[in-house]
């Protein structure tokens, strides 16, 4: 019963993480194209995805904790990150579906970290280019000048913080 609830929570989390990664890739293209309206739409659509991710992650952690309570011999697994990584010890090494979902969550989290770093780098480069453009006679539209700073910096930070919390807990 716990295994089924955990599978459902993990499957839902995998789906949301995929959507978030796709959203982050769309962000990359908007930054590269210097398309501020598309960038704003992408950032606005990210908040519900983050809320869903946190809800499904919480459900997954709750189910993993139930498994841990059933196996007191694994009380040494303190953080949620350790519990996720050592799910084989809690759910059994023969539970291939749970282990596959675990691997997908860890891989998607890693890809999201890389994508977030790349997007931050692109945003930083856009802002650095705007400094040199002040002395240029050519006009180039600047994404950094057209995007509200709060939206462009808060949401990626939320994703990174959520990813870091997930990584620490797992």
C-alpha positions in Angstrom: 0.0 0.0 0.0 2.8 2.4 0.9 4.7 1.4 -2.2 1.7 2.3 -4.4 1.3 5.7 -2.8 5.0 6.3 -3.1 4.9 5.3 -6.8 2.0 7.7 -7.4 3.8 10.6 -5.7 7.1 9.9 -7.4 5.5 9.5 -10.8 3.7 12.8 -10.4 7.0 14.4 -9.2 8.8 13.1 -12.3 6.1 14.6 -14.6 6.3 18.0 -12.9 10.1 17.9 -13.0 10.0 17.2 -16.7 7.7 20.2 -17.2 9.9 22.4 -15.2 13.0 21.3 -17.1 11.1 22.1 -20.4 10.1 25.4 -19.0 13.8 26.2 -18.1 14.8 25.2 -21.6 12.2 27.6 -23.0 13.7 30.3 -20.8 17.1 29.6 -22.3 15.7 30.2 -25.8 13.9 33.3 -24.8 17.1 34.7 -23.2 19.1 33.8 -26.3 16.5 35.4 -28.6 16.3 38.4 -26.3 12.5 38.0 -26.3 11.3 39.7 -23.2 7.6 39.1 -23.6 8.1 35.3 -24.1 10.5 35.4 -21.1 7.8 37.0 -18.9 5.2 34.4 -20.0 7.7 31.6 -19.2 8.5 33.0 -15.8 4.8 33.5 -14.9 4.0 29.9 -15.9 6.8 28.6 -13.7 5.2 29.4 -10.3 2.4 26.9 -10.5 4.9 24.2 -11.6 7.0 25.0 -8.5 4.0 24.8 -6.2 3.1 21.4 -7.8 6.7 20.2 -7.4 6.8 21.1 -3.8 3.5 19.4 -3.1 4.5 16.2 -4.8 7.9 16.2 -3.3 6.3 16.6 0.2 4.0 13.6 -0.6 7.0 11.6 -1.7 9.0 12.5 1.4 6.0 11.6 3.6 5.7 8.1 2.0 9.4 7.5 2.3 9.2 8.4 6.0 6.4 5.8 6.4 8.7 3.2 4.8 11.5 4.3 7.2 9.1 3.8 10.1 8.5 0.3 8.9 12.2 -0.4 8.8 13.8 0.8 12.1 17.0 -0.9 11.2 17.6 1.9 8.7 17.2 4.7 11.2 20.6 6.0 10.2 19.1 7.6 7.1 18.7 11.0 8.5 18.1 13.3 5.5 15.4 13.0 2.9 18.2 13.0 0.2 19.7 10.0 1.9 16.4 8.2 2.1 15.7 8.8 -1.6 19.2 7.6 -2.6 18.9 4.6 -0.4 15.4 3.7 -1.4 16.5 0.2 -2.3 17.2 -0.4 1.4 13.8 0.8 2.4 11.6 -0.5 -0.4 13.7 -3.5 -1.4 16.2 -3.9 -4.2 13.7 -5.9 -6.2 11.3 -3.0 -6.5 12.5 -1.9 -9.9 9.7 0.6 -10.6 10.5 2.7 -7.4 14.2 2.5 -8.2 13.6 3.7 -11.8 11.5 6.6 -10.5 14.2 7.5 -8.0 16.9 7.5 -10.7 14.7 9.7 -12.9 14.1 12.2 -10.1 17.8 12.4 -9.3 18.7 12.7 -13.0 16.1 15.4 -13.6 17.2 17.3 -10.6 20.8 17.3 -11.9 19.7 18.4 -15.3 17.6 21.2 -13.8 20.6 22.4 -11.8 22.8 22.5 -14.9 20.0 24.3 -16.9 19.5 26.8 -14.1 23.3 27.6 -14.0 23.4 28.0 -17.8 20.4 30.3 -17.8 21.9 32.4 -15.0 25.1 32.6 -17.1 23.1 33.7 -20.2 21.3 36.3 -18.1 24.6 37.5 -16.7 26.1 37.7 -20.2 23.1 39.7 -21.5 23.6 42.1 -18.6 27.3 42.4 -19.3 26.7 43.0 -23.0 24.4 45.9 -22.0 27.3 47.6 -20.2 29.4 47.6 -23.4 26.5 48.6 -25.6 26.2 51.9 -23.8 29.3 53.0 -25.7 28.2 51.6 -29.0 26.4 53.5 -31.8 24.4 50.4 -32.8 21.2 49.6 -31.1 20.7 46.1 -29.9 17.6 45.2 -27.8 18.7 44.2 -24.4 16.7 41.6 -22.5 18.1 42.8 -19.2 16.7 46.2 -19.8 13.3 45.0 -20.8 12.6 42.4 -18.1 11.6 43.3 -14.6 14.5 42.2 -12.4 12.3 40.7 -9.7 10.7 38.2 -12.0 13.9 37.2 -13.7 15.9 36.7 -10.5 13.3 35.4 -8.0 11.9 32.4 -9.8 15.2 30.9 -10.9 16.4 31.3 -7.3 13.3 29.5 -6.1 14.0 26.6 -8.4 17.6 26.5 -7.4 16.7 26.6 -3.7 14.1 23.9 -4.1 16.6 21.7 -6.0 19.3 22.3 -3.4 16.8 21.4 -0.6 15.8 18.3 -2.5 19.5 17.4 -3.0 20.3 18.0 0.7 17.3 15.9 1.8 18.0 13.1 -0.6 
